[in-house]
């Protein structure tokens, strides 16, 4: 990890740069695949699955038999762990439900809003080196609570043309029975356009690599919404000498092992603490099965000493981390002051892994600085808010003249007439 001591502000942009390719670098590849899948449907999906995943499944859709068989291949202990996590995630997201919000703005003018579920949603679940069955819980649970009518799931197949049994078990547990053996760009394109087999959806959810992230952004050009541009995982830890160096190192490595393009950063108010964590990272790294992946991510990562807490907070808000761990003697200052972060973890006993799995919060979060503009996935992500209004005779008399004046000032005569005709009718009736 590169160590930096009290960097000047002019260094921040370069220091905080993510190890990702730009949109332009891979847009051409994504656009080409999108165009072919739009034109050729399943044929193109199968071709790219064979090209990228090294297998051509007999059927794109997982059968009921495959789902049933998967139930027997997952250990009881793991099933219980998944069920515990599901229960906590359900509790946290169900608490986010909101009822009708109504107000009478003036006498006779009633306005209200109600939420409606997005009818068709697609969930993308990465497979690859780490089949993220936990992401199913994070997406399917709130989708079910919201009441989405159609929920489809895509995940890349392995070399045998099947999907990891734990993914199938978790999907079935969450009530999803339409699962497709499709990953990467072709999955996003398939759900964008619809094919002979893959349904077209209204909104796509889920994390992925840089190609999936650009594919999701491409989908928005074709009238499909996305949750957020969620790319390679990242973590920033703010810690001082009151933190446990071994804990901090384990948190950094927990994100580093996600992928070679992940990034982790430690910002510390103590130069000595940086040294302790650096040694712990080196020691723990040697024991990891995914050492090669974590080591590559560590090369993209930073140890930063900042003397003043005010400057540290400013730098953290500028970085806008996906995950932000606060473990220091003045944690309230950073918790109260953080403006840009996907999810915040506070104290020595709150590892980022808790949010990834079982505390109840959602782990589908904005990366690459998008925490400045985006929220993580929540119940509202699967819903739309519709506004309503109902105006009585008294109400249109009250606000009608103001509408007429405003419409006329904007040069929109038909807008004015829509009110004037009603006011005249009321006047004549009286």
ZIFEN-V984887 format. One record per helix or strand of 3 or more residues. SS is the DSSP state (hx for helix, st for strand). FROM is the first residue (numbers start at 1). LEN is the number of residues. If there is no record, write none. Layout:
# ZIFEN-V984887
((SS	FROM	LEN) (SS	FROM	LEN))
This chain:
# ZIFEN-V984887
((st	2	4) (hx	9	7) (hx	23	18) (hx	42	12) (hx	64	8) (hx	76	19) (st	101	6) (st	109	9) (st	120	5) (hx	133	14) (st	150	5) (hx	165	9) (hx	184	10) (st	203	3) (hx	210	13) (st	234	6) (hx	245	12) (st	263	6) (hx	271	15) (hx	291	9) (st	302	4) (hx	309	11) (st	323	5) (hx	331	7) (st	343	4) (hx	352	6) (hx	370	3) (hx	379	4) (st	383	9) (hx	393	17) (hx	413	17))
